[in-house]
Amino acid sequence: QVSLVESGGGLVQDGGSLRLSCTSSGGTFTSYVMGWFRQAPGKERDVVAYIFWSGGGTYYADSVKGRFAISRDNARNTVYLQMNSLKPEDTAVYYCAAGSTPQAGIPRLPSFYHYWGLGTQVTVSS
């Protein structure tokens, strides 16, 4: 049974930093894409970034380019999201997701992913 557990969320001031972690278990993730999504109240769940576990290729949403960085630690089966220069509009619940490959889906879309964590709240105060 695949399990994803997020941690590292919290309350931070405008301009601050947080690092989110997503620890995965119950599977072999070398053929997976690992994604971070976020969802603010009343809004859709949108992609923040994703990384190909094998090869390390990455994608970032335009809104976070230059501020966020996604990375993985193979030995720990953990994916990180380093968030710098946080803004109030970054406030949301952040979710980790895992999608197996190959598939015809689009990694920017939630439908690509088979497994989800429960989320961690990030709140940026102005």
Residue, then its C-alpha position, 0 to 999 in steps of 0.5 A: q500500500v503506497s503512502l505519502v506523508e507531508s510535513g513542514g507546513g506552518l505559519v510564516q511571515d511575508g518573505g519567509s521560507l519553509r521546506l515541505s517534505c513528502t515521505s513515501s512508502g509502500g512502493t518503488f518510485t523510480s518510475y514515478v513523477m512526484g508532484w506538489f499541488r496546492q489548494a486555497p479555500g474555494k479554489e481548484r487544486d493547482v500544480v506547484a511543481y513536479i519532478f521525475w524520480s528517475g532523471g530528476g527533470t522538473y517543472y514549476a508553475d509560473s507563479v513559483k518560478g525562481r522562489f520554489a525548488i523541488s528535489r528528491d532524496n532517493a535514499r530517504n524516499t523523500v521529495y522536498l519543496q523548498m519555498n522562499s520569498l513566500k507571499p500571502e497568495d501562497t497560502a493554501v493546503y499543499y499536497c504531495a502526489a505520486g503518478s506512475t509512468p509511463q502513461a498518457g496523462i499530463p503531469r500538470l493535472p491532478s488526474f495524472y496522479h494515483y496517490w495523494g497525501l493528506g496535505t499540510q497547511v501553509t499560511v503566509s501572513s502579511 
